[in-house]
Amino acid sequence: MIALLYAFAFLSLILSGAIFGFFYAWICSTMWGLDAADPVIAIKAMQAMNASVRNAVFAPAFFGTPFALFVTAALAFASRLKVAAAAFSAAGLLYLFGGMILTMAINVPMNEALAMIDVPEQADQAWRIWQDYSVPWQFWNTVRAIVSAATLVLTGIAIVAMNKKRPDRSSGPIVPA
């Protein structure tokens, strides 16, 4: 069971890191670049990126992260690692609500609304559309990034807690056999 726990802990760490990196990259490069571009180009580029993001490479990090964390929490709990189990559970709940559900409730509808827009060729009209989209979208993306960073930190805390002394008479850290 310990080997399975470590495998899922590693998977949880990788997925948490991947989804944090995804949201973080939008903050520090993608959206700043689009904001600096011609708004007609920015709208068209965002429409194209939103259409392409639903893919088999993105799906495991976006959809799999909370479930990997919950499985890891259950394995940690079964191994009597209560602190690790609590941290993995908290990470899973945090990302489930503050990452995945928030995205599906706020960012995805914004993306779908932008996809329906016929991009005007007039710069002032395109600028207004882009500003009405970009400003709130970036706010909520920042929330997702912060939540995902906290998820990653909690996952790290849980992994460190796994290697502390167990409360069940164990005299040392747990290591896979």
C-alpha positions as CSV (number, residue, x, y, z in Angstrom):
1,M,0.0,0.0,0.0
2,I,2.9,2.4,0.7
3,A,4.2,2.1,-2.8
4,L,0.7,2.9,-4.2
5,L,0.5,5.9,-1.8
6,Y,3.9,7.2,-3.1
7,A,2.8,6.7,-6.7
8,F,-0.4,8.7,-6.1
9,A,1.4,11.3,-4.1
10,F,3.8,11.8,-7.0
11,L,0.9,11.9,-9.5
12,S,-0.9,14.5,-7.2
13,L,2.3,16.6,-7.2
14,I,2.7,16.5,-10.9
15,L,-0.9,17.3,-11.7
16,S,-1.1,20.1,-9.1
17,G,2.1,21.6,-10.5
18,A,0.9,21.3,-14.1
19,I,-2.4,23.1,-13.5
20,F,-0.7,25.8,-11.4
21,G,1.8,26.3,-14.2
22,F,-1.0,26.5,-16.8
23,F,-3.0,29.2,-15.0
24,Y,0.2,31.1,-14.1
25,A,1.4,31.2,-17.7
26,W,-1.8,32.9,-18.7
27,I,-1.1,35.6,-16.1
28,C,2.5,36.4,-16.8
29,S,2.7,36.0,-20.6
30,T,-0.4,35.1,-22.6
31,M,-2.8,37.7,-21.4
32,W,-0.2,40.5,-21.2
33,G,0.8,39.7,-24.8
34,L,-2.8,39.7,-26.0
35,D,-3.5,43.0,-24.1
36,A,-0.5,44.6,-26.0
37,A,-1.7,43.3,-29.4
38,D,-4.3,44.9,-31.7
39,P,-7.6,44.1,-30.1
40,V,-8.9,42.5,-33.3
41,I,-6.0,40.1,-33.2
42,A,-6.3,39.5,-29.5
43,I,-10.0,38.5,-29.8
44,K,-9.3,36.2,-32.7
45,A,-6.2,34.7,-30.9
46,M,-8.2,34.1,-27.7
47,Q,-11.0,32.5,-29.6
48,A,-8.5,30.1,-31.3
49,M,-6.8,29.3,-28.0
50,N,-10.1,28.6,-26.2
51,A,-11.1,26.3,-29.0
52,S,-7.9,24.4,-28.8
53,V,-7.5,24.0,-25.0
54,R,-10.0,21.2,-24.7
55,N,-7.7,18.3,-25.5
56,A,-6.2,15.1,-24.1
57,V,-3.0,16.8,-22.9
58,F,-4.8,19.4,-20.8
59,A,-7.6,17.2,-19.5
60,P,-5.6,15.1,-17.0
61,A,-4.3,18.2,-15.2
62,F,-7.6,20.1,-15.2
63,F,-10.0,17.2,-14.5
64,G,-7.7,14.7,-12.8
65,T,-6.1,16.8,-10.1
66,P,-8.8,16.8,-7.5
67,F,-9.5,13.1,-8.0
68,A,-5.8,12.2,-7.7
69,L,-5.6,14.2,-4.5
70,F,-8.7,12.5,-3.1
71,V,-7.3,9.0,-3.9
72,T,-4.0,10.0,-2.3
73,A,-5.8,11.3,0.8
74,A,-7.7,8.0,1.1
75,L,-4.5,6.0,0.8
76,A,-2.7,8.3,3.3
77,F,-5.7,7.9,5.7
78,A,-5.6,4.1,5.3
79,S,-1.9,4.2,6.1
80,R,-2.6,6.2,9.3
81,L,-1.0,9.3,8.0
82,K,-3.7,11.7,9.3
83,V,-1.8,15.0,8.7
84,A,-0.9,13.9,5.1
85,A,-4.5,12.7,4.5
86,A,-5.9,16.0,5.8
87,A,-3.5,18.1,3.6
88,F,-4.2,16.0,0.5
89,S,-8.0,16.3,1.2
90,A,-7.7,20.1,1.7
91,A,-5.7,20.4,-1.5
92,G,-8.3,18.4,-3.4
93,L,-11.3,20.4,-2.1
94,L,-9.5,23.7,-2.7
95,Y,-8.7,22.9,-6.3
96,L,-12.1,21.3,-6.9
97,F,-14.0,24.4,-5.9
98,G,-11.5,27.2,-6.5
99,G,-10.0,25.8,-9.7
100,M,-12.2,23.4,-11.6
101,I,-15.7,24.5,-10.6
102,L,-14.8,28.2,-10.7
103,T,-13.4,27.7,-14.2
104,M,-16.6,25.9,-15.4
105,A,-18.8,28.5,-13.7
106,I,-17.0,31.7,-14.8
107,N,-14.2,31.4,-17.3
108,V,-15.8,28.8,-19.6
109,P,-19.0,30.8,-20.0
110,M,-16.9,33.9,-20.7
111,N,-14.9,32.0,-23.3
112,E,-18.1,30.6,-24.9
113,A,-19.6,34.1,-25.1
114,L,-16.4,35.4,-26.7
115,A,-16.5,32.6,-29.2
116,M,-19.9,33.7,-30.4
117,I,-18.7,37.2,-31.2
118,D,-18.1,38.3,-34.8
119,V,-14.9,40.2,-34.5
120,P,-15.4,43.8,-35.6
121,E,-12.8,45.3,-37.9
122,Q,-13.1,48.7,-36.2
123,A,-10.4,49.1,-33.6
124,D,-12.6,51.0,-31.1
125,Q,-15.3,48.4,-31.1
126,A,-12.8,45.6,-30.9
127,W,-11.0,47.4,-28.0
128,R,-14.3,47.7,-26.0
129,I,-15.1,44.0,-26.5
130,W,-11.6,42.9,-25.6
131,Q,-11.5,45.1,-22.4
132,D,-15.0,43.9,-21.3
133,Y,-13.6,40.3,-21.7
134,S,-10.0,40.6,-20.6
135,V,-10.3,42.5,-17.4
136,P,-12.7,40.2,-15.6
137,W,-11.2,37.0,-17.2
138,Q,-7.8,37.9,-15.9
139,F,-9.2,38.6,-12.4
140,W,-10.8,35.2,-12.2
141,N,-7.7,33.5,-13.8
142,T,-5.6,35.1,-11.0
143,V,-7.9,33.6,-8.5
144,R,-7.5,30.2,-10.1
145,A,-3.7,30.6,-10.2
146,I,-3.6,31.5,-6.5
147,V,-5.9,28.6,-5.6
148,S,-3.7,26.3,-7.7
149,A,-0.6,27.5,-6.0
150,A,-2.1,26.8,-2.6
151,T,-3.1,23.4,-3.9
152,L,0.5,22.7,-4.9
153,V,1.8,24.0,-1.5
154,L,-0.7,21.7,0.4
155,T,0.4,18.8,-1.8
156,G,4.0,19.5,-0.9
157,I,3.1,19.7,2.8
158,A,1.3,16.4,2.6
159,I,4.3,14.7,1.0
160,V,6.6,16.1,3.7
161,A,4.1,14.9,6.4
162,M,4.1,11.4,4.8
163,N,7.8,11.2,5.7
164,K,7.4,12.2,9.3
165,K,7.2,9.6,12.0
166,R,3.9,7.7,11.9
167,P,1.7,7.7,15.0
168,D,1.5,3.9,15.0
169,R,4.8,3.0,16.8
170,S,6.9,3.4,13.7
171,S,10.4,4.6,14.6
172,G,11.3,6.3,11.3
173,P,10.2,7.7,8.0
174,I,8.1,5.7,5.7
175,V,10.0,4.4,2.7
176,P,8.7,2.2,-0.1
177,A,9.7,-1.4,0.3
